[in-house]
Amino acid sequence: GGETQIKSAASGGADAEHEASLVRKIYQVENGKFNLIAEGVNATRDKLQAGKVYVISRGETAVVFFGEGIGRDQIKHGIEKGVDFLKANNLPNYTSIAVAKHGKPSGALALIFTN
């Protein structure tokens, strides 16, 4: 126990940086690259198309989404795609990764699209 010195709010980082990290972003995965296609209010579910793979990120969460028609062989490597995304974007390794598939309920996907 005992008394400790209170840290200043400035040592916690800039509020603007924190707010920016919470913006939802949708990346389309093509040939191992992650191409940003929408962010903020424009990053909506209707951007997710059949036959394509996406990573939706927000804060410390990333969801790898497989559109309708994507085969099981690709889906079983979903977590690997998520890890590749974290590395490509210099995100911390404690960022949670979930995998979602078109037509299957996903709490992680529902949560990431909640405002």
N, C-alpha and C positions, 0 to 999 in steps of 0.2 A: 504494500500500500504506500501511502504517503502522497504528498503533493507532487504534481508534475506540471510542467509549463504547458500552457495552452498554445497550440500552433495557430498561426495566422491563417485566415481563409485563403490567402494567396498561395500558400504552399500546397493546397489541394488541386491546383491547376485552374485553367481558365474555364469559366462557365460556358463560353461560346464553343470551346473544344468539346466539352462534354455533350452539349446539345447537338452538335454536328455528328457526334458518334451515334446518336439515337435515330438519325434519319434512316428510313427504310430505303434500301437500294436493291435493284434487281439486275443481276448479271446473267447474260446468256453465255453458256459454255459451248465453245466451238473450237475443235482442234487443240484442246488443252489450254485455251486462252479464256479469260473471263472478261467479257465485253459489257460495260455498263450500258443498260438500255433505258433505265428509268430510275428516278429517285424522288424522295419526298412524296408529295400528294399525287404525283404521276405514277408512282410505283404501286400499281393496283393489280389484283388477281387477273383481270382480263388481258394482261400482257403475257400471261403464261399460255403458250400455244402447244398443241399436240405435236409429238415427234421431236420435241426439243428438250434440252436440259438447262436448268437455271440454278443459280444460287441467289437466295434472297437473304440479305444481311440487315441486321438492325442491332446496334449496341454490341453486346457480347454474345450474340446468337447468329448462327448461319444455318439456313435450311437448304439442302440440296433437293430440288424438285424435278421429278421426271414426268414429262408430259405424256399424254395418252399415246400408246404405241411404242414406247421405249421398251426394249427387251430386257429380260431378267439378267443377262450377262452384264449389261451396263449398270443396272440397278444395284447389283451386289457389290459394286465398287463405289457406292455413294459416299461412304465415309472417307474413302481415299480422295475423292474429288473435293470433299469439304476440307480435308487437311491441305491439299494442294492450294485451295483458295486462301486459306489462312496464311500459308507461306508466301503466296504471290502478293498478298496485300499487307504483309508485315503485321498481322493481327496476333495477339497473344495466344499461346497454346492452350490456355484455359477457356477460350471461346467455345461455347457449346455448339455442337454440330448435330443436326437431325436430318433424317432422310424422309421425304414425302413422295408419294406417287399419286398421279391423277386417279380419282375415283375411290381412293382410300382415305378414311378420316385421319386427320393429323392434328393433334393438339398444338404442336410446335408451329405448323403452318397457320393455323387459326390465330394463334397468339401473335405471330409476327405481323399479321395483317390487321391487328387491332390497333386503333389509334390511341 
